[in-house]
Amino acid sequence: MASDNSGLAASLRFWLISGVGPRTGRALLDCFGSPEAVLAAAPSELRRVPGVGPKLVEKIVAAGDAIDADAEIALYHEHNVTILTESDDDYPSLLREIHDPPGVLFVRGRILPRDGLAVAIVGTRHATPYGLRQAEHLAGGLARAGLTIVSGLARGIDAAAHRGALAAGGRTIAVLGSGVLNVYPPEHEGLANDVIASGALVSESPPRAAALGGAFPQRNRLISGLALGAIIVEAAERSGALITARLAMEQGREVFAVPGRVDSRTARGCHRLIRDGATLVETADDVLEQLGPLVESTPGDDGRIVRHPAELLLNELEQQVLDAIDTDATPIDQIVTQSGLPVPQVLSALSVLEMRRLVRRLSGSTVVRA
């Protein structure tokens, strides 16, 4: 929660103005520096910002009277909705990296630092039994490895992904196209409550906002933006899941696809992604091995600092050897001494770490963290 309540109120007034989308909002902030400055700007100054027309200028000028931010904040507190702005420490660091991050996030539940280790799983609402099984299986395997599963709470693959993570005792985040106090689809209210207990519901729309068709493609950038990579499980050629895949590529995230039957309509989108370079996925290990190093170290579910998702695949002995290796050149003799393991076990573990691209051999006798 933002510590400055007046600043939070100004942020809410600004971002709740109809027509101030992420890109227009970003342009206004780049020009004026803060929500307070935008709201105080003269109409002539506002009109000079690209994308700001006369109607939006009127709404910005009237925002102080039209939007009772203090009443909104009180309502959100009453319903345990957390408001995160980009200046808050709890704002997801992965979202800050995308070119159009939401200025305000509304959250029911909790977003934790360990959620920086996250993978999105999305797909068609009209899933086959095969697709539902694969989504649950992958979500469960990745959750057990320590990753948070991000999806959109939609019918079909999304719901299966959330349920797979929950069944494995893992964390999951649902990004809504509606407000977090107006769950859509309504039959997923129970699932939403389970997600809140083991993760969070997230939306950039006001908490009571209805589900509008145009909001779903926009929310897809948050699904991919909250994750290190996106897995597509069953998608027709015009599926919304393919929008998430495209956004993930634009954001520099990994894209994965689960193959299906060649005569299945819901497999065509996934097969096209694989032809275009997406990684074919059969198991959770396929995902963990492909994900690159983290932008910043993230605590795992056991509190251990993780620098690369592939570390989640290591057994205790391999982790012990990795912990003995520095980011500078480390002699193998030093690794043996520090780990307390026999030389053959250290050499065997180093081979695994090299294969998983967690260390690099500099010479016959020295290695370094990758």
Short mmCIF file of the C-alpha atoms (twelve columns), coordinates in Angstrom:
data_MODEL
# 
_entry.id   MODEL 
# 
loop_
_atom_site.group_PDB 
_atom_site.id 
_atom_site.type_symbol 
_atom_site.label_atom_id 
_atom_site.label_alt_id 
_atom_site.label_comp_id 
_atom_site.label_asym_id 
_atom_site.label_seq_id 
_atom_site.Cartn_x 
_atom_site.Cartn_y 
_atom_site.Cartn_z 
_atom_site.pdbx_PDB_model_num 
ATOM 1   C CA . MET A 1   0.000   0.000   0.000   1 
ATOM 2   C CA . ALA A 2   1.332   3.413   -0.851  1 
ATOM 3   C CA . SER A 3   2.492   5.198   2.284   1 
ATOM 4   C CA . ASP A 4   1.435   8.701   1.157   1 
ATOM 5   C CA . ASN A 5   -2.365  8.703   1.236   1 
ATOM 6   C CA . SER A 6   -2.654  12.010  -0.643  1 
ATOM 7   C CA . GLY A 7   -0.326  10.679  -3.321  1 
ATOM 8   C CA . LEU A 8   -2.347  7.475   -3.487  1 
ATOM 9   C CA . ALA A 9   -5.579  9.453   -3.858  1 
ATOM 10  C CA . ALA A 10  -4.070  11.451  -6.713  1 
ATOM 11  C CA . SER A 11  -2.885  8.254   -8.406  1 
ATOM 12  C CA . LEU A 12  -6.363  6.761   -8.114  1 
ATOM 13  C CA . ARG A 13  -8.056  9.874   -9.491  1 
ATOM 14  C CA . PHE A 14  -5.647  9.835   -12.416 1 
ATOM 15  C CA . TRP A 15  -5.761  6.146   -13.315 1 
ATOM 16  C CA . LEU A 16  -9.513  5.781   -12.796 1 
ATOM 17  C CA . ILE A 17  -10.270 8.453   -15.402 1 
ATOM 18  C CA . SER A 18  -12.102 6.812   -18.298 1 
ATOM 19  C CA . GLY A 19  -9.872  6.931   -21.362 1 
ATOM 20  C CA . VAL A 20  -6.532  7.093   -19.543 1 
ATOM 21  C CA . GLY A 21  -5.176  3.745   -20.660 1 
ATOM 22  C CA . PRO A 22  -1.639  2.530   -19.937 1 
ATOM 23  C CA . ARG A 23  -0.027  4.173   -22.962 1 
ATOM 24  C CA . THR A 24  -1.824  7.517   -22.697 1 
ATOM 25  C CA . GLY A 25  -1.232  7.541   -18.959 1 
ATOM 26  C CA . ARG A 26  2.462   6.853   -19.503 1 
ATOM 27  C CA . ALA A 27  2.672   9.717   -22.017 1 
ATOM 28  C CA . LEU A 28  1.026   12.107  -19.535 1 
ATOM 29  C CA . LEU A 29  3.337   11.066  -16.700 1 
ATOM 30  C CA . ASP A 30  6.402   11.392  -18.946 1 
ATOM 31  C CA . CYS A 31  5.294   14.922  -19.751 1 
ATOM 32  C CA . PHE A 32  4.223   16.155  -16.294 1 
ATOM 33  C CA . GLY A 33  6.129   13.864  -13.926 1 
ATOM 34  C CA . SER A 34  3.379   12.776  -11.507 1 
ATOM 35  C CA . PRO A 35  -0.399  12.200  -11.285 1 
ATOM 36  C CA . GLU A 36  -0.721  15.313  -9.108  1 
ATOM 37  C CA . ALA A 37  0.952   17.424  -11.786 1 
ATOM 38  C CA . VAL A 38  -1.282  15.989  -14.521 1 
ATOM 39  C CA . LEU A 39  -4.449  16.766  -12.543 1 
ATOM 40  C CA . ALA A 40  -3.226  20.309  -11.891 1 
ATOM 41  C CA . ALA A 41  -2.236  20.989  -15.513 1 
ATOM 42  C CA . ALA A 42  -4.061  23.546  -17.649 1 
ATOM 43  C CA . PRO A 43  -6.205  22.246  -20.530 1 
ATOM 44  C CA . SER A 44  -3.879  23.913  -23.045 1 
ATOM 45  C CA . GLU A 45  -0.934  21.948  -21.591 1 
ATOM 46  C CA . LEU A 46  -2.847  18.653  -21.611 1 
ATOM 47  C CA . ARG A 47  -3.823  19.027  -25.265 1 
ATOM 48  C CA . ARG A 48  -0.152  19.089  -26.270 1 
ATOM 49  C CA . VAL A 49  0.323   15.464  -25.141 1 
ATOM 50  C CA . PRO A 50  0.014   12.908  -27.995 1 
ATOM 51  C CA . GLY A 51  -3.174  10.832  -27.699 1 
ATOM 52  C CA . VAL A 52  -4.991  13.335  -25.474 1 
ATOM 53  C CA . GLY A 53  -8.091  14.761  -27.167 1 
ATOM 54  C CA . PRO A 54  -10.708 17.288  -26.020 1 
ATOM 55  C CA . LYS A 55  -12.948 14.695  -24.312 1 
ATOM 56  C CA . LEU A 56  -10.101 13.271  -22.264 1 
ATOM 57  C CA . VAL A 57  -8.975  16.777  -21.326 1 
ATOM 58  C CA . GLU A 58  -12.469 17.454  -19.944 1 
ATOM 59  C CA . LYS A 59  -12.376 14.248  -17.895 1 
ATOM 60  C CA . ILE A 60  -8.938  15.039  -16.475 1 
ATOM 61  C CA . VAL A 61  -9.982  18.550  -15.489 1 
ATOM 62  C CA . ALA A 62  -13.156 17.219  -13.817 1 
ATOM 63  C CA . ALA A 63  -11.451 14.249  -12.119 1 
ATOM 64  C CA . GLY A 64  -11.035 16.021  -8.777  1 
ATOM 65  C CA . ASP A 65  -14.798 16.380  -8.374  1 
ATOM 66  C CA . ALA A 66  -15.956 13.341  -10.357 1 
ATOM 67  C CA . ILE A 67  -13.835 10.731  -8.560  1 
ATOM 68  C CA . ASP A 68  -14.062 10.513  -4.769  1 
ATOM 69  C CA . ALA A 69  -10.728 8.793   -4.218  1 
ATOM 70  C CA . ASP A 70  -10.984 8.818   -0.417  1 
ATOM 71  C CA . ALA A 71  -14.328 6.977   -0.556  1 
ATOM 72  C CA . GLU A 72  -12.836 4.475   -3.032  1 
ATOM 73  C CA . ILE A 73  -9.859  3.842   -0.760  1 
ATOM 74  C CA . ALA A 74  -12.174 3.274   2.231   1 
ATOM 75  C CA . LEU A 75  -14.255 0.803   0.195   1 
ATOM 76  C CA . TYR A 76  -11.162 -1.126  -0.869  1 
ATOM 77  C CA . HIS A 77  -9.925  -1.331  2.719   1 
ATOM 78  C CA . GLU A 78  -13.315 -2.671  3.778   1 
ATOM 79  C CA . HIS A 79  -13.066 -5.496  1.231   1 
ATOM 80  C CA . ASN A 80  -9.362  -6.242  1.825   1 
ATOM 81  C CA . VAL A 81  -8.283  -4.899  -1.554  1 
ATOM 82  C CA . THR A 82  -4.678  -3.724  -1.645  1 
ATOM 83  C CA . ILE A 83  -3.775  -0.844  -3.970  1 
ATOM 84  C CA . LEU A 84  -0.284  -0.981  -5.452  1 
ATOM 85  C CA . THR A 85  1.276   1.871   -7.406  1 
ATOM 86  C CA . GLU A 86  4.578   1.700   -9.271  1 
ATOM 87  C CA . SER A 87  6.308   3.513   -6.405  1 
ATOM 88  C CA . ASP A 88  5.401   0.761   -3.912  1 
ATOM 89  C CA . ASP A 89  8.043   -1.787  -2.906  1 
ATOM 90  C CA . ASP A 90  5.485   -4.599  -3.283  1 
ATOM 91  C CA . TYR A 91  4.737   -3.734  -6.931  1 
ATOM 92  C CA . PRO A 92  5.840   -6.780  -9.003  1 
ATOM 93  C CA . SER A 93  9.334   -6.147  -10.359 1 
ATOM 94  C CA . LEU A 94  8.663   -8.173  -13.530 1 
ATOM 95  C CA . LEU A 95  5.786   -5.837  -14.427 1 
ATOM 96  C CA . ARG A 96  8.049   -2.810  -14.139 1 
ATOM 97  C CA . GLU A 97  10.083  -4.203  -17.051 1 
ATOM 98  C CA . ILE A 98  7.291   -4.091  -19.662 1 
ATOM 99  C CA . HIS A 99  6.833   -0.971  -21.781 1 
ATOM 100 C CA . ASP A 100 3.288   -0.229  -20.572 1 
ATOM 101 C CA . PRO A 101 3.007   -1.333  -16.919 1 
ATOM 102 C CA . PRO A 102 -0.254  -0.487  -15.131 1 
ATOM 103 C CA . GLY A 103 -0.008  2.627   -12.982 1 
ATOM 104 C CA . VAL A 104 -2.224  1.018   -10.344 1 
ATOM 105 C CA . LEU A 105 -2.833  -2.623  -9.464  1 
ATOM 106 C CA . PHE A 106 -5.742  -3.806  -7.328  1 
ATOM 107 C CA . VAL A 107 -4.976  -6.991  -5.396  1 
ATOM 108 C CA . ARG A 108 -6.976  -9.432  -3.282  1 
ATOM 109 C CA . GLY A 109 -4.606  -11.785 -1.524  1 
ATOM 110 C CA . ARG A 110 -0.847  -11.205 -1.496  1 
ATOM 111 C CA . ILE A 111 1.897   -10.872 -4.057  1 
ATOM 112 C CA . LEU A 112 5.170   -12.116 -2.532  1 
ATOM 113 C CA . PRO A 113 8.817   -11.670 -3.608  1 
ATOM 114 C CA . ARG A 114 8.952   -15.365 -4.524  1 
ATOM 115 C CA . ASP A 115 6.277   -14.709 -7.176  1 
ATOM 116 C CA . GLY A 116 9.123   -13.340 -9.291  1 
ATOM 117 C CA . LEU A 117 9.619   -17.040 -10.101 1 
ATOM 118 C CA . ALA A 118 6.444   -17.398 -12.141 1 
ATOM 119 C CA . VAL A 119 5.230   -18.980 -15.363 1 
ATOM 120 C CA . ALA A 120 1.955   -18.235 -17.147 1 
ATOM 121 C CA . ILE A 121 -0.258  -21.052 -18.434 1 
ATOM 122 C CA . VAL A 122 -3.105  -20.055 -20.750 1 
ATOM 123 C CA . GLY A 123 -5.232  -21.556 -23.499 1 
ATOM 124 C CA . THR A 124 -8.649  -21.969 -24.997 1 
ATOM 125 C CA . ARG A 125 -11.887 -21.731 -23.038 1 
ATOM 126 C CA . HIS A 126 -13.160 -24.690 -25.124 1 
ATOM 127 C CA . ALA A 127 -10.581 -27.162 -23.879 1 
ATOM 128 C CA . THR A 128 -10.529 -30.885 -24.586 1 
ATOM 129 C CA . PRO A 129 -10.009 -33.430 -21.779 1 
ATOM 130 C CA . TYR A 130 -6.435  -33.828 -23.081 1 
ATOM 131 C CA . GLY A 131 -5.768  -30.088 -22.779 1 
ATOM 132 C CA . LEU A 132 -7.220  -29.883 -19.275 1 
ATOM 133 C CA . ARG A 133 -5.048  -32.806 -18.148 1 
ATOM 134 C CA . GLN A 134 -1.903  -31.252 -19.612 1 
ATOM 135 C CA . ALA A 135 -2.598  -27.841 -18.054 1 
ATOM 136 C CA . GLU A 136 -3.184  -29.359 -14.608 1 
ATOM 137 C CA . HIS A 137 -0.162  -31.650 -14.926 1 
ATOM 138 C CA . LEU A 138 2.220   -28.860 -15.991 1 
ATOM 139 C CA . ALA A 139 0.898   -26.412 -13.407 1 
ATOM 140 C CA . GLY A 140 1.250   -29.023 -10.660 1 
ATOM 141 C CA . GLY A 141 4.792   -29.963 -11.676 1 
ATOM 142 C CA . LEU A 142 5.956   -26.350 -11.899 1 
ATOM 143 C CA . ALA A 143 4.233   -25.430 -8.621  1 
ATOM 144 C CA . ARG A 144 5.916   -28.347 -6.849  1 
ATOM 145 C CA . ALA A 145 9.258   -27.112 -8.218  1 
ATOM 146 C CA . GLY A 146 8.586   -23.745 -6.569  1 
ATOM 147 C CA . LEU A 147 7.174   -21.606 -9.384  1 
ATOM 148 C CA . THR A 148 4.042   -19.478 -9.118  1 
ATOM 149 C CA . ILE A 149 1.424   -20.166 -11.804 1 
ATOM 150 C CA . VAL A 150 -0.142  -17.123 -13.470 1 
ATOM 151 C CA . SER A 151 -3.333  -17.353 -15.532 1 
ATOM 152 C CA . GLY A 152 -6.591  -15.524 -16.227 1 
ATOM 153 C CA . LEU A 153 -9.278  -17.456 -14.250 1 
ATOM 154 C CA . ALA A 154 -11.158 -18.060 -17.523 1 
ATOM 155 C CA . ARG A 155 -13.057 -21.230 -18.288 1 
ATOM 156 C CA . GLY A 156 -11.074 -24.115 -19.734 1 
ATOM 157 C CA . ILE A 157 -7.268  -24.126 -19.649 1 
ATOM 158 C CA . ASP A 158 -6.897  -21.137 -17.295 1 
ATOM 159 C CA . ALA A 159 -9.055  -22.690 -14.592 1 
ATOM 160 C CA . ALA A 160 -7.250  -26.032 -14.991 1 
ATOM 161 C CA . ALA A 161 -3.890  -24.289 -14.511 1 
ATOM 162 C CA . HIS A 162 -5.032  -22.607 -11.288 1 
ATOM 163 C CA . ARG A 163 -6.484  -25.885 -9.989  1 
ATOM 164 C CA . GLY A 164 -3.294  -27.795 -10.830 1 
ATOM 165 C CA . ALA A 165 -1.178  -25.323 -8.861  1 
ATOM 166 C CA . LEU A 166 -3.564  -25.362 -5.903  1 
ATOM 167 C CA . ALA A 167 -3.733  -29.167 -5.840  1 
ATOM 168 C CA . ALA A 168 0.073   -29.247 -5.668  1 
ATOM 169 C CA . GLY A 169 0.060   -26.874 -2.696  1 
ATOM 170 C CA . GLY A 170 1.628   -24.095 -4.775  1 
ATOM 171 C CA . ARG A 171 0.976   -20.431 -5.348  1 
ATOM 172 C CA . THR A 172 -1.098  -19.025 -8.184  1 
ATOM 173 C CA . ILE A 173 -2.063  -15.549 -9.416  1 
ATOM 174 C CA . ALA A 174 -5.213  -14.819 -11.431 1 
ATOM 175 C CA . VAL A 175 -5.238  -11.690 -13.600 1 
ATOM 176 C CA . LEU A 176 -8.796  -10.536 -14.252 1 
ATOM 177 C CA . GLY A 177 -10.345 -8.569  -17.094 1 
ATOM 178 C CA . SER A 178 -12.953 -7.412  -14.579 1 
ATOM 179 C CA . GLY A 179 -12.457 -5.862  -11.143 1 
ATOM 180 C CA . VAL A 180 -11.268 -8.037  -8.266  1 
ATOM 181 C CA . LEU A 181 -14.610 -7.537  -6.468  1 
ATOM 182 C CA . ASN A 182 -16.565 -8.613  -9.557  1 
ATOM 183 C CA . VAL A 183 -15.221 -12.074 -10.436 1 
ATOM 184 C CA . TYR A 184 -15.790 -13.248 -13.999 1 
ATOM 185 C CA . PRO A 185 -16.943 -15.805 -14.913 1 
ATOM 186 C CA . PRO A 186 -19.270 -15.844 -11.869 1 
ATOM 187 C CA . GLU A 187 -19.149 -19.634 -11.518 1 
ATOM 188 C CA . HIS A 188 -15.436 -19.292 -10.641 1 
ATOM 189 C CA . GLU A 189 -16.149 -17.373 -7.425  1 
ATOM 190 C CA . GLY A 190 -15.167 -20.422 -5.359  1 
ATOM 191 C CA . LEU A 191 -11.975 -20.924 -7.377  1 
ATOM 192 C CA . ALA A 192 -11.200 -17.210 -6.943  1 
ATOM 193 C CA . ASN A 193 -11.436 -17.572 -3.159  1 
ATOM 194 C CA . ASP A 194 -9.025  -20.519 -3.287  1 
ATOM 195 C CA . VAL A 195 -6.616  -18.435 -5.387  1 
ATOM 196 C CA . ILE A 196 -6.796  -15.578 -2.873  1 
ATOM 197 C CA . ALA A 197 -5.885  -18.003 -0.075  1 
ATOM 198 C CA . SER A 198 -2.814  -19.271 -1.978  1 
ATOM 199 C CA . GLY A 199 -1.825  -16.254 -4.046  1 
ATOM 200 C CA . ALA A 200 -3.737  -13.298 -5.411  1 
ATOM 201 C CA . LEU A 201 -6.423  -11.935 -7.685  1 
ATOM 202 C CA . VAL A 202 -5.010  -8.995  -9.659  1 
ATOM 203 C CA . SER A 203 -6.545  -6.383  -11.965 1 
ATOM 204 C CA . GLU A 204 -5.782  -2.897  -13.234 1 
ATOM 205 C CA . SER A 205 -9.535  -2.232  -13.566 1 
ATOM 206 C CA . PRO A 206 -11.391 -0.623  -10.630 1 
ATOM 207 C CA . PRO A 207 -12.439 -3.368  -8.183  1 
ATOM 208 C CA . ARG A 208 -16.155 -3.186  -9.023  1 
ATOM 209 C CA . ALA A 209 -15.642 -2.963  -12.798 1 
ATOM 210 C CA . ALA A 210 -17.634 -5.326  -15.005 1 
ATOM 211 C CA . ALA A 211 -15.987 -7.679  -17.498 1 
ATOM 212 C CA . LEU A 212 -15.830 -5.895  -20.857 1 
ATOM 213 C CA . GLY A 213 -14.643 -7.647  -24.010 1 
ATOM 214 C CA . GLY A 214 -12.023 -5.018  -24.794 1 
ATOM 215 C CA . ALA A 215 -10.387 -5.415  -21.385 1 
ATOM 216 C CA . PHE A 216 -9.304  -9.023  -21.929 1 
ATOM 217 C CA . PRO A 217 -6.651  -8.476  -24.648 1 
ATOM 218 C CA . GLN A 218 -5.257  -5.626  -22.538 1 
ATOM 219 C CA . ARG A 219 -5.107  -7.763  -19.382 1 
ATOM 220 C CA . ASN A 220 -3.177  -10.436 -21.338 1 
ATOM 221 C CA . ARG A 221 -0.090  -8.214  -21.249 1 
ATOM 222 C CA . LEU A 222 -0.233  -8.462  -17.441 1 
ATOM 223 C CA . ILE A 223 -0.460  -12.259 -17.523 1 
ATOM 224 C CA . SER A 224 2.701   -12.472 -19.625 1 
ATOM 225 C CA . GLY A 225 4.290   -9.507  -17.839 1 
ATOM 226 C CA . LEU A 226 4.024   -11.172 -14.422 1 
ATOM 227 C CA . ALA A 227 5.813   -14.295 -15.670 1 
ATOM 228 C CA . LEU A 228 9.218   -15.388 -16.913 1 
ATOM 229 C CA . GLY A 229 7.536   -17.279 -19.743 1 
ATOM 230 C CA . ALA A 230 4.135   -18.242 -21.120 1 
ATOM 231 C CA . ILE A 231 2.954   -21.782 -21.849 1 
ATOM 232 C CA . ILE A 232 0.140   -22.134 -24.372 1 
ATOM 233 C CA . VAL A 233 -1.994  -25.263 -23.931 1 
ATOM 234 C CA . GLU A 234 -4.557  -25.668 -26.726 1 
ATOM 235 C CA . ALA A 235 -5.317  -22.620 -28.841 1 
ATOM 236 C CA . ALA A 236 -7.270  -22.289 -32.063 1 
ATOM 237 C CA . GLU A 237 -5.823  -20.139 -34.835 1 
ATOM 238 C CA . ARG A 238 -7.632  -17.021 -33.549 1 
ATOM 239 C CA . SER A 239 -7.380  -17.753 -29.833 1 
ATOM 240 C CA . GLY A 240 -6.818  -15.001 -27.286 1 
ATOM 241 C CA . ALA A 241 -4.023  -17.187 -25.904 1 
ATOM 242 C CA . LEU A 242 -2.032  -16.366 -29.040 1 
ATOM 243 C CA . ILE A 243 -2.287  -12.683 -28.091 1 
ATOM 244 C CA . THR A 244 -0.639  -13.586 -24.781 1 
ATOM 245 C CA . ALA A 245 2.084   -15.482 -26.663 1 
ATOM 246 C CA . ARG A 246 2.750   -12.488 -28.943 1 
ATOM 247 C CA . LEU A 247 2.868   -10.122 -25.975 1 
ATOM 248 C CA . ALA A 248 5.252   -12.456 -24.152 1 
ATOM 249 C CA . MET A 249 7.613   -12.388 -27.142 1 
ATOM 250 C CA . GLU A 250 7.420   -8.582  -27.316 1 
ATOM 251 C CA . GLN A 251 8.225   -8.406  -23.590 1 
ATOM 252 C CA . GLY A 252 11.260  -10.644 -24.013 1 
ATOM 253 C CA . ARG A 253 9.674   -13.589 -22.203 1 
ATOM 254 C CA . GLU A 254 10.048  -17.236 -23.214 1 
ATOM 255 C CA . VAL A 255 7.168   -18.812 -25.141 1 
ATOM 256 C CA . PHE A 256 6.278   -22.494 -24.820 1 
ATOM 257 C CA . ALA A 257 3.601   -24.573 -26.503 1 
ATOM 258 C CA . VAL A 258 2.142   -28.010 -25.800 1 
ATOM 259 C CA . PRO A 259 1.635   -30.083 -28.965 1 
ATOM 260 C CA . GLY A 260 -1.746  -31.664 -29.629 1 
ATOM 261 C CA . ARG A 261 -3.433  -33.929 -32.155 1 
ATOM 262 C CA . VAL A 262 -2.826  -32.897 -35.766 1 
ATOM 263 C CA . ASP A 263 -6.559  -33.157 -36.521 1 
ATOM 264 C CA . SER A 264 -7.621  -31.058 -33.527 1 
ATOM 265 C CA . ARG A 265 -8.755  -27.483 -34.157 1 
ATOM 266 C CA . THR A 266 -7.561  -26.454 -30.689 1 
ATOM 267 C CA . ALA A 267 -4.015  -27.637 -31.480 1 
ATOM 268 C CA . ARG A 268 -3.479  -25.472 -34.565 1 
ATOM 269 C CA . GLY A 269 -2.414  -22.364 -32.685 1 
ATOM 270 C CA . CYS A 270 0.117   -24.304 -30.595 1 
ATOM 271 C CA . HIS A 271 1.554   -26.060 -33.642 1 
ATOM 272 C CA . ARG A 272 1.936   -22.721 -35.413 1 
ATOM 273 C CA . LEU A 273 3.803   -21.333 -32.391 1 
ATOM 274 C CA . ILE A 274 6.151   -24.333 -32.403 1 
ATOM 275 C CA . ARG A 275 6.814   -23.861 -36.140 1 
ATOM 276 C CA . ASP A 276 7.584   -20.205 -35.422 1 
ATOM 277 C CA . GLY A 277 10.137  -21.040 -32.742 1 
ATOM 278 C CA . ALA A 278 8.258   -21.616 -29.485 1 
ATOM 279 C CA . THR A 279 9.716   -24.326 -27.263 1 
ATOM 280 C CA . LEU A 280 7.811   -27.619 -27.414 1 
ATOM 281 C CA . VAL A 281 6.807   -28.643 -23.892 1 
ATOM 282 C CA . GLU A 282 6.089   -32.129 -22.587 1 
ATOM 283 C CA . THR A 283 7.105   -31.810 -18.923 1 
ATOM 284 C CA . ALA A 284 7.798   -29.175 -16.284 1 
ATOM 285 C CA . ASP A 285 11.530  -29.885 -16.682 1 
ATOM 286 C CA . ASP A 286 11.346  -28.697 -20.317 1 
ATOM 287 C CA . VAL A 287 10.228  -25.298 -19.026 1 
ATOM 288 C CA . LEU A 288 12.739  -24.987 -16.187 1 
ATOM 289 C CA . GLU A 289 15.655  -25.929 -18.449 1 
ATOM 290 C CA . GLN A 290 14.726  -23.332 -21.078 1 
ATOM 291 C CA . LEU A 291 14.108  -20.313 -18.846 1 
ATOM 292 C CA . GLY A 292 17.051  -17.937 -18.763 1 
ATOM 293 C CA . PRO A 293 18.767  -16.297 -15.776 1 
ATOM 294 C CA . LEU A 294 16.634  -14.019 -13.629 1 
ATOM 295 C CA . VAL A 295 17.001  -10.255 -13.963 1 
ATOM 296 C CA . GLU A 296 17.303  -10.116 -10.178 1 
ATOM 297 C CA . SER A 297 17.779  -12.893 -7.639  1 
ATOM 298 C CA . THR A 298 14.495  -14.129 -6.156  1 
ATOM 299 C CA . PRO A 299 13.773  -16.094 -2.968  1 
ATOM 300 C CA . GLY A 300 12.399  -19.589 -3.552  1 
ATOM 301 C CA . ASP A 301 9.617   -21.135 -1.496  1 
ATOM 302 C CA . ASP A 302 12.214  -22.382 1.009   1 
ATOM 303 C CA . GLY A 303 13.779  -18.918 1.346   1 
ATOM 304 C CA . ARG A 304 16.885  -19.874 -0.670  1 
ATOM 305 C CA . ILE A 305 17.979  -17.225 -3.178  1 
ATOM 306 C CA . VAL A 306 17.468  -18.404 -6.758  1 
ATOM 307 C CA . ARG A 307 19.385  -16.849 -9.668  1 
ATOM 308 C CA . HIS A 308 18.210  -19.219 -12.394 1 
ATOM 309 C CA . PRO A 309 14.974  -21.277 -12.576 1 
ATOM 310 C CA . ALA A 310 16.971  -24.395 -13.482 1 
ATOM 311 C CA . GLU A 311 18.281  -24.382 -9.902  1 
ATOM 312 C CA . LEU A 312 14.868  -25.675 -8.884  1 
ATOM 313 C CA . LEU A 313 15.724  -28.969 -10.641 1 
ATOM 314 C CA . LEU A 314 18.814  -29.660 -8.523  1 
ATOM 315 C CA . ASN A 315 19.081  -32.323 -5.858  1 
ATOM 316 C CA . GLU A 316 20.667  -31.588 -2.476  1 
ATOM 317 C CA . LEU A 317 24.181  -32.619 -3.519  1 
ATOM 318 C CA . GLU A 318 24.110  -30.564 -6.734  1 
ATOM 319 C CA . GLN A 319 22.826  -27.535 -4.823  1 
ATOM 320 C CA . GLN A 320 25.620  -27.958 -2.290  1 
ATOM 321 C CA . VAL A 321 28.207  -27.826 -5.059  1 
ATOM 322 C CA . LEU A 322 26.536  -24.835 -6.715  1 
ATOM 323 C CA . ASP A 323 26.536  -22.940 -3.399  1 
ATOM 324 C CA . ALA A 324 30.327  -23.386 -3.269  1 
ATOM 325 C CA . ILE A 325 30.840  -21.691 -6.657  1 
ATOM 326 C CA . ASP A 326 31.321  -17.939 -6.843  1 
ATOM 327 C CA . THR A 327 30.553  -15.435 -9.603  1 
ATOM 328 C CA . ASP A 328 34.333  -15.118 -9.957  1 
ATOM 329 C CA . ALA A 329 36.619  -17.922 -11.146 1 
ATOM 330 C CA . THR A 330 36.451  -20.693 -8.532  1 
ATOM 331 C CA . PRO A 331 39.077  -23.484 -8.390  1 
ATOM 332 C CA . ILE A 332 37.640  -26.985 -8.224  1 
ATOM 333 C CA . ASP A 333 39.884  -27.715 -5.224  1 
ATOM 334 C CA . GLN A 334 38.158  -24.869 -3.387  1 
ATOM 335 C CA . ILE A 335 34.722  -26.296 -4.263  1 
ATOM 336 C CA . VAL A 336 35.766  -29.693 -2.867  1 
ATOM 337 C CA . THR A 337 36.979  -28.087 0.353   1 
ATOM 338 C CA . GLN A 338 33.992  -25.805 0.810   1 
ATOM 339 C CA . SER A 339 31.357  -28.429 -0.025  1 
ATOM 340 C CA . GLY A 340 33.021  -31.163 2.001   1 
ATOM 341 C CA . LEU A 341 32.174  -33.689 -0.721  1 
ATOM 342 C CA . PRO A 342 34.437  -36.308 -2.310  1 
ATOM 343 C CA . VAL A 343 36.114  -35.288 -5.584  1 
ATOM 344 C CA . PRO A 344 34.142  -37.786 -7.766  1 
ATOM 345 C CA . GLN A 345 30.815  -36.447 -6.434  1 
ATOM 346 C CA . VAL A 346 31.889  -32.838 -7.046  1 
ATOM 347 C CA . LEU A 347 32.976  -33.615 -10.618 1 
ATOM 348 C CA . SER A 348 29.709  -35.450 -11.299 1 
ATOM 349 C CA . ALA A 349 27.670  -32.552 -9.914  1 
ATOM 350 C CA . LEU A 350 29.688  -30.051 -11.987 1 
ATOM 351 C CA . SER A 351 28.791  -31.980 -15.135 1 
ATOM 352 C CA . VAL A 352 25.091  -31.639 -14.271 1 
ATOM 353 C CA . LEU A 353 25.471  -27.927 -13.483 1 
ATOM 354 C CA . GLU A 354 27.244  -27.359 -16.812 1 
ATOM 355 C CA . MET A 355 24.527  -29.229 -18.682 1 
ATOM 356 C CA . ARG A 356 21.889  -27.067 -17.017 1 
ATOM 357 C CA . ARG A 357 23.904  -23.943 -17.952 1 
ATOM 358 C CA . LEU A 358 24.270  -22.887 -14.327 1 
ATOM 359 C CA . VAL A 359 28.075  -22.849 -14.374 1 
ATOM 360 C CA . ARG A 360 30.727  -22.299 -16.998 1 
ATOM 361 C CA . ARG A 361 34.093  -24.079 -17.094 1 
ATOM 362 C CA . LEU A 362 36.900  -21.554 -17.564 1 
ATOM 363 C CA . SER A 363 39.692  -24.119 -17.636 1 
ATOM 364 C CA . GLY A 364 40.346  -27.680 -16.551 1 
ATOM 365 C CA . SER A 365 40.551  -26.578 -12.935 1 
ATOM 366 C CA . THR A 366 38.251  -23.539 -12.552 1 
ATOM 367 C CA . VAL A 367 34.529  -22.817 -13.021 1 
ATOM 368 C CA . VAL A 368 32.278  -19.786 -12.575 1 
ATOM 369 C CA . ARG A 369 28.542  -19.197 -11.969 1 
ATOM 370 C CA . ALA A 370 26.834  -18.556 -15.302 1 
# 
